């Protein structure tokens, strides 16, 4: 009977760990940045730059382009070491220090009635 309990507990642990949301959310002076290393995701204000040409991710930096055309380029980068976000286009440079947003999923979910 102890073996069944142990196996059940291990299976539950496996299911919970595999279904975890691995998104890390940052507030960069009002700009929401979402990074997920496992899924290679880089979302800036709702735009998934990880799905666009020019995307780059390593242990310390995430980079993506909003657009790259003859009229100019707009890109964003995030430094994972110092939590700094940078947005560049042809005319502007915006740099912001970011704060990690804690996720309390079990508090935000409403139970089924």
N, C-alpha and C positions, 0 to 999 in steps of 0.2 A: 504494500500500500504506500510506503514511503517513496518508492520509485515512481509511482504514478503522480504523486504530488510534486516531486522534483521535476519530472518531465513536463507536467502541466505548467509549472512556474517558469521553466526555461522557454517553453513555447510562447507563453504570454509575454515574457520579456523580449523575445525575438520580434513578435508582432508589434509591440509598442515601439521598439527602437527603429524598426524599418518604416513605420508610418509617421515618424516624427517629421515636423516641418523644419527643415534645415536653413530656412531663410533667416538672414541677419538683417535687421532693419535699422537704418540710421536716419536721424534728423539732422540735416546739414543746413542750418539756418532757414528752415522752412521747406527745403527740398528733400523729398523722401527718396532715399537710396536703399535698394534691396540687393543683397549679394547672397548667392548660394553657390559655394564652392563645389558641392557635389553635382549640381545640375548645370554648372557653368552659367549662372544667371547673373545679369547686371541690369537692374531696372532703375531708371532715373525718372522720377515724376510720372510713372506709369508706362514709360517707353522701355521695352526690353532690348537693350543694346547688345545683349549676348546673342541675339538672333540676326544681327546685321554684320555686313562686311567690315573688316577692320577690328573685330573684337579680339581682345588679348587679356589673359588672366594668368598670373603666377602667384607665388606665395606672398608677395608684398604689394602688387599693383593690379588694378583692374582698369581696363581702357576700352572705350567703345565710341563709335561715331554715330551721331544723329543723321548727318548727311555729308556727302563729299561730292561736290560738283564744281563746274567751272566758275561759279560765282563765289565759291568758298567752302570752308569746312567747319562743321560744328562737332565738337567732341567733348567727352567727359572722362575723367579719370578719378580713381579713388585709391589713396594710399592706405593700406591696411595697417601699417606700422604706427602711423601717427593720426589715423582717422581723419584725413584731410581730403576734401572733395574739391575738384577743379573742373570748371566748365570753360571752354574756349570756343569762340567763333571768330570770324574774320575781323570783327571790330571790338570784341569784349573779352575780358578775362575775369572770371568770378571764382574766388577761392573761399571756402568755408570750412570751419572746424566742425566735426560731426560728433553727435552723441548717440550712443547705441540705445535703441528703444527696446525696453523689456517687453516681452510678450507673455501675457497671462491668459492663455487660450481657454483654460477651464473657467475663468471668470467671465469671458466674453461670450461663451456659448450658452444658448438657452436650451433647457432640457425639453425633450418631447413630452407633450401633454396628451 
